Amino acid sequence: MSDSESPSRVERSCGDALRPDPVPARRTRKLILGIGNILLRDEGVGVRVIEALRRRSPVPDVELVDGGTAGFDLVDAIAGREKIVVVDAMDMDEEPGSVRRLDPSELEPGGDRPLSLHEFGLLDTLHLAGRLGCSPAEVVIFGVQPADLSTGLELSPQVAAAVERVSSMVISEIGR
């Protein structure tokens, strides 16, 4: 095996590409990632789920990350994980507050598929991690149907009511 194929070389390439001065850190095998813009009410549901999970008892060996609207900056956060669970607002033409468990392949452009406001950013981030040789082994996405994407910090009543339900679903999923 050549240096360019060794696992340590691949791990360094992901970290080196994203951090000018990589510092070894303890990484958990599993990650819960909430993405969204909290300034656009329900668009921030992924971040609000992370906040709700932080108020609960810690889940052993699981890292919680508020990904905001980071896009490609999230490659380092997802790199090399065994499993990541993503929570995001998605327009799925369902009742506000509805939740769907999805595979990334269901977010491919085209057809009558759910559309996340971060769809291309998340898919591009997963693709880039793959190109760098550090894709997560498993990715599960929980989409939440928004009701209100206007400017504001509060979730709509329907989506706010879904936060605890989604949090429980995510905890259940991460334990599988």
C-alpha positions in Angstrom: 0.0 0.0 0.0 1.4 3.4 -0.9 1.5 6.4 1.4 -1.4 8.0 -0.6 -3.6 5.0 0.1 -2.9 4.5 3.8 -5.7 5.4 6.2 -3.6 7.9 8.2 -2.9 9.7 4.9 -6.6 9.9 4.1 -7.5 11.2 7.6 -4.8 13.9 7.3 -6.0 14.9 3.9 -9.5 15.6 5.2 -8.2 17.5 8.3 -5.4 19.3 6.5 -7.7 20.6 3.8 -10.0 22.2 6.3 -7.7 23.2 9.2 -4.4 25.0 8.6 -3.0 23.6 11.9 -4.8 20.3 12.6 -5.1 19.4 16.3 -5.8 15.8 17.2 -9.2 15.7 18.9 -11.3 12.9 20.4 -14.0 12.2 17.8 -17.1 10.2 18.5 -18.1 7.6 16.0 -21.6 9.1 15.8 -22.8 12.6 15.2 -26.2 14.4 15.3 -26.1 17.5 13.1 -28.7 20.2 13.0 -28.7 22.5 10.1 -30.7 25.6 9.4 -31.0 29.4 9.7 -32.6 30.4 13.0 -33.3 33.9 11.6 -36.0 32.4 9.3 -38.2 30.8 11.9 -38.9 27.2 11.0 -35.9 27.1 8.7 -33.9 26.8 12.0 -35.6 23.6 13.2 -32.4 21.5 12.9 -30.5 23.9 15.2 -33.5 24.0 17.6 -33.4 20.2 17.8 -29.7 20.3 18.8 -30.6 22.8 21.5 -33.3 20.5 22.8 -30.9 17.5 22.8 -28.3 19.5 24.8 -30.9 20.1 27.5 -31.4 16.4 27.9 -29.1 13.9 29.5 -26.0 13.4 27.4 -26.0 10.6 24.9 -22.7 8.7 25.4 -20.3 8.8 22.5 -22.4 11.0 20.4 -21.4 14.5 19.4 -24.1 17.2 18.9 -23.2 19.9 16.3 -25.1 23.0 15.4 -24.2 23.2 11.7 -26.2 26.4 11.1 -25.8 27.3 7.4 -22.2 26.1 7.2 -22.3 24.0 4.0 -18.8 22.8 2.9 -17.4 23.8 6.3 -19.2 20.8 7.7 -16.9 18.3 5.8 -14.6 18.2 8.8 -17.5 17.6 11.2 -18.8 14.6 9.2 -15.5 13.2 8.1 -14.9 9.5 9.0 -17.9 9.1 11.2 -19.6 5.7 11.6 -23.1 7.4 11.5 -24.5 10.8 11.2 -28.1 11.9 11.7 -29.0 15.2 10.1 -32.1 17.3 11.0 -33.3 20.0 8.6 -36.4 21.8 7.4 -37.7 20.4 4.2 -40.5 21.3 1.9 -42.2 17.9 1.5 -45.7 19.2 0.7 -47.0 17.8 3.9 -48.7 19.2 7.0 -46.5 21.7 8.9 -44.6 19.8 11.7 -44.6 16.5 9.8 -41.4 14.5 10.0 -39.9 12.1 7.5 -36.8 9.9 7.8 -34.8 9.9 4.6 -31.8 8.5 3.0 -29.5 11.0 1.1 -30.4 9.2 -2.2 -34.0 10.5 -1.7 -32.6 14.1 -1.9 -31.1 13.7 -5.4 -32.4 16.5 -7.6 -35.3 15.8 -9.9 -38.7 14.1 -9.6 -41.1 14.5 -6.8 -38.6 14.2 -4.0 -38.5 16.3 -0.8 -36.5 19.5 -1.1 -34.4 20.8 1.7 -33.4 24.4 1.7 -29.8 23.0 2.2 -30.3 20.1 -0.2 -27.5 20.9 -2.5 -25.2 22.1 0.3 -25.7 18.9 2.2 -25.4 16.6 -0.8 -22.3 18.6 -2.0 -20.7 18.3 1.4 -21.3 14.5 1.5 -19.9 14.3 -2.1 -16.8 16.2 -1.1 -16.2 14.0 1.9 -16.4 11.0 -0.4 -13.9 12.6 -2.8 -11.5 13.2 0.1 -11.9 9.6 1.2 -13.6 10.4 4.5 -17.3 9.8 3.9 -19.4 8.9 6.9 -20.4 5.2 6.7 -24.1 5.9 7.2 -26.2 9.0 6.9 -29.8 9.4 8.0 -31.8 12.6 7.5 -34.9 13.7 9.4 -36.8 16.3 7.4 -39.4 18.6 9.2 -42.1 20.3 7.1 -41.9 24.1 7.9 -45.0 26.3 8.3 -43.4 29.7 8.4 -40.1 30.8 6.8 -40.5 34.5 7.4 -38.0 36.6 9.4 -38.1 35.8 13.1 -36.5 33.7 15.8 -39.5 31.7 17.0 -40.6 28.4 15.5 -44.2 28.2 14.3 -46.5 26.4 16.8 -46.7 23.3 14.6 -42.9 23.0 14.2 -42.2 23.9 17.8 -44.5 21.0 18.8 -42.5 18.6 16.6 -39.1 19.4 18.2 -39.4 17.0 21.1 -40.8 14.3 18.9 -37.9 14.7 16.4 -35.4 14.7 19.3 -36.8 11.3 20.5 -36.7 9.9 16.9 -33.1 11.1 16.5 -32.0 9.5 19.8 -33.7 6.3 18.8 -32.0 6.3 15.4 -28.6 7.0 16.7 -28.9 3.9 18.9 -29.6 1.6 16.0 
